[in-house]
Amino acid sequence: MAWSQAAGPADAPLRLKIVGGLADVSQYLRYEEPFWRRRLPEASGGRIQAEIAPFDRSGIRAQEMLALMRLGVVPFGTALLAIVSTEEPEFNAVDLPTVNPDMTALRRTVELYRPHLEELLAERYDVELLAVYTYPAQVLFCRSAFSGLSDLAGRRIRTSSVGQSEMFAALGATPVVIPFGETLAALRSGVVECAVTGTLSANAIGLHEVTSHMHGMAITWGLSIFGANRAAWNALPDWARTLIRTELAGLEREIWDAAEIETGEGFACNAGQAACTNGRRGNVAIVPVTEADQARRLRLLTETVLPGWVRRCGEACVNAWNTRLAPALGVTAQPD
């Protein structure tokens, strides 16, 4: 599939090619796709027309997104920070496990680190940052009862990243990296006893039918960045850049608000509460976040998560963390 920018006569509509987020999730179906296909064309009076495809159906490897944007092959693209951080760990400081136990913390962390993300994208990839999106909270589900983070030793737990695996190994559990689509089968068959995944996506695939308890603390979220190749961006007329930025700011707010609502709705549906309207009601007990959990979370961040990230990332990451995030979070990164 070709993703180069389309050119045309001066009086023709601007035609944009967009690579969006993950297919078949509400962020893409309810927000990204309608925004580019309908809302922006309407807001521009038809002067901007856009095509969009999810990155996982566009023939593009997620790990290569930023490189393709730098080359201009993808003029406008979405990159998942957890995936691109295998090459650029500095990008994912904002969504390391245990950093953001709730949406309030996540909003603060992203606000503090966003200027640094802008600088990194511009300097290393010649990309203009236009938006930061988040998916709903990823939390822990288990087949049998547990009382909190200190009660997970010996359990096999489905994880989806190096950082998550390091965190649960430090708790005495055995992390097993399993693709999202295989999570339900792995729980059913006993390959794992617990799994980390999104609150509402877990409900959609039926985890409420095979688990009995879920923890109230967010482990990670799933942040992505939306940006443009700077040459493609600067080639647009001023009015178009202004309009796109304004409209994207609205889209970003909607996606964040939806992630917060869907996080709560996932809890409600899995637990069988009356607030469940967009899922199937289960009977999963919500394990409350205790003071002991909060204390253990900070220990994990200080003793396991941050040191592991620094080993992968280096001195630049220590400086970025300590300059941007340490004053607010009260946790300092130490050189390896």
Phi, psi and omega in degrees: 000132180271133182238018179287155184292135179277138176248159180197183178300157185301327183267001180280157176298148171289131181245117184253144175249123186240134168254118186265200182275205184292138178292152168070006174257160189297328179304317181284311187290320185270336190237300186297306184299311178298326180301310185281325183279330185235307190295311181294316175304319179293317181296332181267005183063031179085000182283344175238128174239141184222145170246144180222144173222144175294146186297329182278006173231018184250007181077016183248131174284130184303326181295339184261002188302311183294322178296320179290328175291320178299321180285345183087000177296321171250103182289325178228120186214162179245129181236128175281123186298322181297331181276312181291343181287350172297329175262329184230074184300336180299331182295330191263017176305327185285346183227033172290149177305141177076354181287320187235088184286349178207173185294324178301316179295319181297315180301318181294316182298315181294320179300319181289325187265345186303316178302326179289321175301318178301315180295315181299315181295319181291315186285319187267333187231000181056042182244136177269118178286126182246336180196156172235126181247159173224147170269168178297168184298142172260125185231174183264129173246141176225153180285336180229167188297146170213155186258349181161192184298330183282359186248031186245358182301136178088351182270145174270125189234127175290127176234172182228007181205164178299316182298316177298318181297317178299319181298311184286330174298322179294337178272003179088006178271171177249105180285142177228114181283119183225134176301150183306316184295343181257005186294313182299314180297322180295322177290317181298320185275350181086008174301321173229158178257342181218164179208144172259124176196177183293147184298314183275326177294327175300318178296320183297326182264359172097019180295336178292346179271342185239359177239159182246338184221146174223144183272147182279355183265134173287131175275305173218183182235302185112073181272148173223156178245142174245128183210181183227143167304129189294327177295317178294321180294313182289342178284343179284149176295157183305317183298324181290317179297318179297314181296316181297315179299316181297313182291322179295326177299321176293318178299317180301315178300317181297318181294318179294316179297321180294321179298321178293317180295317182291330174299311179295322181292325177298316176300313184297317182291314180298328181272355179076028182275160183296336182290353180286118178235337183240032179203188180256137185280128177249198180223041183273131178281134177270119179278117183292152178278117183264171174299325178296322177297317180296319178294319179293323178301315180294323176295317178299317180297315184286318190264338187235302188294307181296313178301321178296319179295318180297320178300322180281339196247320176099187188295325180301324180289322176302314180296317181297315180297310186291332178280315189269320192247326185304318182301323182276323184274340180073019179232123183258137175276137180252141177301148181291000000 
